[in-house]
Amino acid sequence: MAENKQIPPQYDLNAKWDAFLDLSLRRFVYSSLAGGFGGLLLFRSPVTRWASVAFGAGVGLGTAYTECSYKFDGSPPKSSCALSASSWEEKE
């Protein structure tokens, strides 16, 4: 008989990889489209338009990598806004 084994979410690598691929693909596509649209509005040369698409794609992949590395490590992202807000409250 087959046993029903549940894997805790923090150890389920298949779910984490699925989330990583989904997030990376979506951010790559959306950032590339945003870079292409910005390139059409701001630049006249095809070279600079393609550069803006490449920049957008790089930003999308970089943010996806950063967020997914936090998911794989299990630690929450460290925000400078949260640190500055807490230090501001201590000063008052």
N, C-alpha and C positions, 0 to 999 in steps of 0.2 A: 504494500500500500504506500502511496506517495504521501509524504509528510508536507504540510503546508508551512514552509519556513518563510517568515517575514524578515526582510533585511531592513535594519534601521536606516532612516533617510541619510544620516551623516556618512554611512558606509556604502551607499548604493551608487557605485561609479557609473553604471549605465545611465541612470537618470541624470547624473551630473554632466556626462558627456553629451547627452541629448539636449540638455539645457544650454550647454556651451555652444554646440553647433547651431542651435536655433537662434540664440542671441547674436552670435557672430555673423551669421548669414543676414539676419535682419538689419543689424547695424551697418554692415558693409554695404548693403543695397541702399538703405535710406541715406547714409552719409554720401555715397557716390552720387545719388540723385540730387541731393542738396548741393554738393560741390559742382555738379554739372549745371544746375539751374543758376547758381551764383556765378559760375564762369560765363554763362550766356548773358547775364545781366551786366557783368562788370568788365569783361575782357573782349577784345576784338580779335586777337590772334588765336588761331587754333591750338598752338602750343601751350599758351597760358590757360586756355580752357581745359585742355587735357590735364595740365598740372593741377588745376583746382579740383578736378575729378579724383586724381590720385591722392591729393591732400585729404579730401573728404573720406576716401576709402581708408586711408591710413588712420585718420582720427577715429573712424568707426571701429576698425579692428583693434586699435589701442584701447579704447574704452571697454570693448567687449572682453579683451584679454584681462584687463584690470579687474573688472567685476567678476569674471569667472575664476580668477585666481583666488579671490576672497571666498567664493563658494567652495572651491576645492580644499582650501586650507581650513575653512570653518571659522575664520575670524572676521569680525565685522570691519567694514572699511573705516579708516581713520580720517575724519573730516576736520579740516583746519577751522571751519566755521564753528563746529561744536567746541573745539578747544578754546577758540578766542572768546566765545560767548561765556564759557564757564570762568575764564580768567577775568572777564569784564565784570561778572557778578561778584567775584571775590574782592575786587578793588573798591566797590561801592560800599 
